[in-house]
Every structure is written in C-alpha cells, then in structure tokens.
C-alpha cells in the first residue's frame, strides 16, 4: 500500500477575475462561499484530493486544491467551476508537481 505522502503533490488552482486589478468589489465575491463549499464536498466525496484554501488580491480570487492527480481533481471540479459562470478572464492552472513543474492553463 502506498502512503499518500509518497505520491506527487499536484494542484488545481482556480483564478476568478475581479472587477479591478486589486481587491475587486463586494459583488465580485457573490456566490464564491457556496462554490467553495460545493468544491469541498465534491472533492471529499470523490477522494481525489483536498481543498486547501483561498487567496485574494491583485485582481483575482484564487482557490487552491491539491491531490495526487491534477487531471483527476480537475475532472471532479470542472463542472462546478463552469456552472458558476465565472467572469471573463477567469482560468484554472493544472500543476503537475511542486512549483516549477509542468503547468497547463484552462480558460473558464
């Protein structure tokens, strides 16, 4: 049996564009709490990883998710991210290892 600590840590990071290049406005954040809860539930139920947290600023609201396979994780969260109808300029980065590893950008 393989310990999860032995598996490569891959990431799916969703970047939601805010209405300005700083912190945005309150309306930019509407629905993001509900989306976060939906992502947490879907990831937990599927067993593909974990929802690690959020960050905001510099014109984006970011959601960080990690697991042994960025592709498997993305397959679970993509329908929820797209159903949210993210603002133009929003995207996801699938990162295939630690920072500096191969990345693939997917526009939302």
N, C-alpha and C positions, 0 to 999 in steps of 0.2 A: 504494500500500500504506500502511495506517495503522500507525503506531508504537503499541505498547501504552501508551506514556507519554501519548499523546494521548487515550486512552479514559478515560471517567469511572471512578473507582475506587469500586466498590460493595462491600458487605460482607454476609456472613452470620456472625452471632455466636451461638453456641450457649451457653446458660447452664444448667448442670446443678445442680440444687438439692442442697445438702449437708444433713446432718442437724442442723446448728445454724446460727446466724447469723454464725459466724466462719469457722473453718478446717475444720469437719467432723471426722470420724474416719477412720482408715485404710480402713475398709470402704467409705467413700464413693467412694474412688478406684479400687476394683477394676474392672478392665476398661477403664479410660479410656486407658491406654497403647496397648492393642490397637485401641481405637476410633480413636485419633489416627492410628496407622499405616494403618488402613483408609481413613480420610478422605484422608490424604496421597496414598495410591496411587490412589484413585478420582478425585481432583481432577487429579493429574498425568496419568493415562491419558485423561481426558476433555478436558483442555486448557482448562477453564473458569476457571482461576484458580490460586490458591496457598493453602496452609495456612500461616498466619503465626505461630501460636504459641498459648500458653495463659496464663491468669492464674487465681489462686485467692484466695479470701478473701471476706469479707462474705456468707458463706452460699452462695456459688456457685463452681463450677469452670467457667471460660469457655474456649471455643475460637474463635479468630479466623481467618476465611477471607475472601479478597478476590479480586475479579475484575471484568471489565467489565460483568457482568450478575448481580445478586443472584439473580434468578429462575433463570437457567441453573445457577448454582452450587448453589442450594437443591435444584433438581431432581436433581442428582447426589448430594448428601449426605443428603437427607431419608430415603431408605430405610435408610441405615446408622444414622442417629441414632435412628430409630424402632425398628429391630431391636435396638438396645442396651437397650431398655426403660428409658428414663430415669426417675428418681424423679419423683413428683408435684411440681408446681411448676417443672419444667424447661421451658424455652422457647427459641425462636430469634427473633432480630431480623434482618430483611432491611432493610438500609440502602441507599437508592438514591442514594448520593453521599457526599461528605465529611460528617463530624459536623455535625449540624444539619439534614441533608437528610431527606426523607420516610423514614419507617420503618414497617414492618409487623411486628407480633408474631404468631408462630405457636406455640401451645402444643404441647408434645410429649407 
